Amino acid sequence: MVSFIYAHCVPRTMSRTVIRKHNPATLEVIGEVEATIPEEVPSIVERARTAQMGWSALPVKERERILRQVQAALCADMDALIDVVCRETGKPRLEALATDGLGALGAADFAIGRMARLFQESRVDLGGLSAAMEIGRASCRERVFAVV
């Protein structure tokens, strides 16, 4: 049996593994998931690419609206989120709230606050190089890439 800190991989078949998640404070099994097999990875990556293309096609205001909905859902169910964090990490409730709960809300605020500027084209001053290269105007547009 392969062991990890707080999680054990228990072979179910030759091609599948079940990962058991333990509460690090009590060592109680709190969940199980089947591991992804290598053959499934290409289709998972393709679904992620498709989803990202759909997200990037949305207007910035629509993305902001969706992130606000996510924030509202987190706020409405913060106790349940903190319960999960405590069970999975062994953190005390106050620490889980301060680092994970409020951290998630803050990360969304950070993204929402910068989204319009992030995707806006901005002018780039190339100084004397513009004239030397006969470039009338240079601009920069940010592109966000997902990391898997």
N, C-alpha and C positions, 0 to 999 in steps of 0.2 A: 504494500500500500504506500502511495506517495503522500507525504505529509507537508502541509504548509502551516504557517502560524495561524491558528484559530480555524483553519478549514482543512478538511481531509478529502482527498479524491478517492472515491470508492468505485472500482470498475463495475459496470453493470453488464456490459458486453465487451467484446474485443474492440468495437469501434466507438463506443460511447462511455463517458465517464460521468458520474454524478458527483457534484461538488456540494459538500455539506458545509453550511455556515454555522459557526458556533458563537454564542455570546461569550466574549473574552472574559467577562466578569464571573459568569456562572458555569461556563463550558456547556450549557444547554444547547442542543441543536435547534436553531431557529429557522432553518430553511434549507432547501435543496434545489439545485438547478442542474440540468444536463449540460455538460460542456459541449461547445460547438466543435464539430469535427472539421478538419481542414477542407474537405470537399464542399462544405457549406459557405466558406468564407467569400469566394467570388460573388455569389448571389447576394450575400449580405452587404458587401461593399457596393455592388451595383444599386441596391435599394437605397443605400445611404446617398450615393451620387444623385440619384433621381430625386430624392427628397430635398437635397441641397439645391438642386437646380430650381425646384418649385419654390423654395424659400427665397432664393436670390431673385426670382422673377417678381416677387411681391413688392409693391411700392413701400418705401421706408415707413410711411405712416401706418400701413397695415402691419408691418413687423413690430412697430412700437406698440400698436394696439394689442397684438397677440402676446407680447412680453408683459404688458400690463395685466392681461388676463392670467398669465402664469403667476405673476406676483400675487394677484388677488386670491388665486387658488391656494398658493402656499400659505398666505396669511390665514385663510379660512380653515386650513387643516394643519396649522403649525404644530399643534400638540401631537398629531399622528406622525408627522415628519420627525419630530424630536424623539418620539418613542422608538421609531425605527433606528435612528442614529444611535441612541443609547444602547439598544439591543445589539446592534452590529459592531459598535466600537468600544463599548464599556464606558463611554464618557458619562460624567454626571450631567443631569438635565441642563443646568445653567451653562455649562461649557458647550454642550451640543447646540443650545439656542444661540449663544453668542458667536460660535464659530461657523456652524453649518446653517442654521436657520436664518439668522440675520445676514450671514455671509452670502447666501443665495439671493436674498432680497437686494443686498447691496450690489452684487455683481450684475443683476438685471438693471438696476438703476444706472449703474455705470454705462452699460451697453446702450440703454435707451437715451441717456443724456448725450452720447457721442455719435449715435447712429447717423443722424442727418449730416453731420460734418464728415464722418468717416467715408461716406459714399459719394461725397460731392467732389466734382472735379476742381482741382486747385492749380493755379498758375505757378510755374517754376521759372525762377529768374536764373538764367544761365550766364548772366553778365556779358562780358565781351565775347564769349564763345558763341552767342546767338548770331552776332554779326559775322563772325569768322566762318560759321557754318551755314550762313544764309538761312537761318531759321527765324521766321517771323514771331512765332509764339510756341512755347512748350508748356505742356500741362501734365499733371499727374492725377491718376484716378486709382484709388485703393481697390484692391481685389482681395477678398477674404477667401482663404482656402481652409477646408476642414482638415483636421489632422486625425488620422485613424491609428 
